[in-house]
């Protein structure tokens, strides 16, 4: 009996030692969670205002953020939450403001469907032309590009509306996370090989819904063909810059098709449903903020308005 108790006690002791050694071995491998190193390449205008919400949230959660800022900009500003790296560009602030204003005003001027595509592509060519020049200034800034390479980033957060971010991600061999509302001509759908049949998915700004008549389907099909032709012209400068800088026979469509994650700033609550790829995430509510509570006066006015009109 005594021998049995002693052997049982010894077994428990051995198990305790083994468990203690196992925990010691695991503690040597397990380390506290650390934030990632994120390179952010923004796009001027409202694109940055939306991306800033995400960049700020990542910085607040302990990630190391480096924001690339052109010397000539309007809305892209530095922050205490993340680092900034400024690079020179050839365009003046007046030229940038004029180009951006013309592009924004054109969004609210509508024309017949097919003519509208031609007009919008012309405005985009004017705006993206100046932006591509700024991108070229960054890419061929060898000291800065070498510095970015030595930073050992984990990923690039960018808006593929312009080619700079995706080209940098490719040059540095980093995964790209895209933050976008959409790319003209549905280039995002083409690049990601996401199904977008013109008989089912209405072309952007076509005025059609997801329930089209036979005539509307034909018009939608024609518009998709016209888009492809015109957008080859629009993205020609992107293709040329990408192939020249990367020294490879590659198109911009092929480059953005390598994106790791697509963060899409829309939601099917307000959009017509369509197919999505597995690496596409809908974040349509990222720009929404919780509204402040109505004051007593505002609440009383609302009740008076409601009783009078309803």
Beta strands, then each sheet from edge to edge (+ up, - down):
strand 1: 37-41
strand 2: 64-70
strand 3: 83-87
strand 4: 155-158
strand 5: 175-180
strand 6: 261-264
strand 7: 280-282
sheet 1: 3+ 2+ 1+ 4+ 5+ 6+ 7+
end
